[in-house]
Structure formats: structure tokens, C-alpha cells
Amino acid sequence: AELKHVDICDVSQLAYLDINLLDRHRIDALFEQAHLYDEADPIVLRLAVRNLLENAVKYSPASTPIAFHVATDENRLSIQISVTNNIIDIAMLDGDLFARNKRGADSRYGGDGLGLFIVNEVAKMHEGNLRYDISGNEVTFRLEIPA
């Protein structure tokens, strides 16, 4: 990673703008602050955030909203980028989601199964982590990097 002092909100906004315009209306972007600065590699971080958003669009029903939040966690001294969405099938979350070549259970969707693997590697590059929580048919992915 080539770490630089960057505005995480700007990087996240660019990742949001990378999403297909027809899908973007589903994403509710909420940034806790207008600017959050941290040491990060803006190129790979943008890729990771875009992968989280693309997965949310791909694996959630087309009529459901997607919550996209960027915030600080003062208790953990970190910046958290989270994406929450309803999922089509909870079985898609079986196994090691962050493994290379792991694809969702529904084969209708293309891809090589690298999206979450890349997000996890980007988290590690930044000495952070990637985790997910499930509540009913809703899943939240959190990319956390030290502040």
C-alpha cells in the first residue's frame, strides 16, 4: 500500500460515483462528517469500497435500499465504512466469504469471487479488518481502518 494523508470521505464518494447510475438511487450515503482524514492508499481503498457497494447492489432485491455509512469510532480509534443491505438468500453467506474465488451461492451473478477477498486484503494492508454482521435478512459489512 502507498499510504497518503487522504480524505476518506472523498475516496468513499468516488467509489459511490463508480456505481452504475441506474443502481445509485438505492444507496443512501451518510457521512458522519464532511471530511475524515487518515493515512490510506486511496486507489485500493476506493476499489474496496466499490466492491462492497457493488456486492450490495448485486446480492440484494432490486427494490430494497442500501445504507452506506462512513464514520469514526472513537472507542476503537478507527474509521468505519459500512454497507448494509437486505440479501436475497441468507445461504449466500455460508463458508469463508473472504476466501479467494468464493462466490455467492446464487450463480446468476457473474464474477470471479474476488470482491470480498480484495476488500479483506485492503483492510489488512491498512492494518484494519473486515467483518460482517447478520440480523434477520440484513447484512452489514464493516471495513475498519485505524485512525
Order of alpha helices (4+ residues) and beta strands (2+ residues): beta-alpha-alpha-beta-beta-alpha-beta-beta-alpha-beta-beta
